Amino acid sequence: MKTIEELEAKLSEPSDTLVRDLASLDGDILLLGIGGKMGPSMGRLAVNAIRQAGVRKKVIGASRFSDPDLKKQLDKDGLETISVDLLDDDALRQLPEVKNVIYMAGTKFGTTGNEHFTWAMNAYLPGRVAEKFRHSRIVVFSTGNVYPLTPVYSGGATEETPPGANGEYGMSCLGRERIFEHFSRKYEIPMLIYRLNYAIDMRYGVLLELAKAVKAGEPVDVTMGHANVIWQGDANEWALRSLLHCKTPPEVFNMSGPETISLRWAAEEFGRLLGVKPVIVGEEAPTALLSNCSKAHKIFGYPRVPLRQMMEWIAEWISSGGQTWNKPTHFQERDGKY
């Protein structure tokens, strides 16, 4: 893959399992907060799977659409789009009643110094959304940041690990989960909490940041020495398939790839792929932000795109000057400040 068009086509390529799952799902699908990094490709993936299934089902994307071209493109790709500020309660109430909701709205970067807005988006808004869609099933995007740092040798936090969010962003995301859980119990709303760590494609993500630093000869700090990643196409597919696994009280899944990746090893591997000797600084801490995703793998299987394939694609992408986004993950942060 060397062009955005080829990348988007790959991201929106459904598996046979997704086609079968969406064929069996009753009702239309609404993606709230579709304008982020994952939403557009998820919407296209859903449309393609529904077309292949030969069923009639709408995919609706709601967002502020600060980029009007994105709205036009999604309309062209077969979605129905709605421009809305979800914090405007009157506008939220005007959204159509839809059987299936994937909640992707939220804020992370810029939390420090703007904590009040982070809490409004991540913990207040979920209550308003749950009230509005009390008759739907809801997949709630969350994050592994609700967990504490765990010893690398432990294999990562499981869904049974008590939350221990580090910093206001992680705490506000735990607030999001707790508010949705409250309304799930109050109204018996089927829900699934989708704790993701970290999605990537060639334009952003942990692996891209490592590869870019290696290629530029910049120091790679390995103090946060390990991470989990998953191809965005797999993460999107699992989110859509999660609609069939919503329960009340909410089901909880950690979502990522199976590897606990050594970032030192990854930097050295990118050095081999790019023909550059990486500059590695620091020493690995004994703990990291890691998730054990074996529960999800039992239900959804392993990701279709393996780690080495992602790395080879990214190395080729940056070597050919492919477009990237200035949306760093800040995966190196150990104090929870974003």
Sequence and secondary structure as in RCSB ss.txt:
>XXXX:A:sequence
MKTIEELEAKLSEPSDTLVRDLASLDGDILLLGIGGKMGPSMGRLAVNAIRQAGVRKKVIGASRFSDPDLKKQLD
KDGLETISVDLLDDDALRQLPEVKNVIYMAGTKFGTTGNEHFTWAMNAYLPGRVAEKFRHSRIVVFSTGNVYPLT
PVYSGGATEETPPGANGEYGMSCLGRERIFEHFSRKYEIPMLIYRLNYAIDMRYGVLLELAKAVKAGEPVDVTMG
HANVIWQGDANEWALRSLLHCKTPPEVFNMSGPETISLRWAAEEFGRLLGVKPVIVGEEAPTALLSNCSKAHKIF
GYPRVPLRQMMEWIAEWISSGGQTWNKPTHFQERDGKY
>XXXX:A:secstr
  SHHHHHHHHT   HHHHHHHHH  S EEEETTTSSSHHHHHHHHHHHHHHHT    EEEEE  SSHHHHHHHH
HTT EEEE  TT HHHHHTS   SEEEE     TT TT HHHHHIIIIIHHHHHHHHTTTSEEEEEEEGGGS  E
EGGGT B TTS     SHHHHHHHHHHHHHHHHHHHHT  EEEEEE  EEBTTBSHHHHHHHHHHHT EEE SS 
EE  EEHHHHHHHHHHGGGG BSS EEEEES S  EEHHHHHHHHHHHHT   EEES   SEE  B  HHHHHHH
 S SS HHHHHHHHHHHHHTT    S    TT SS   
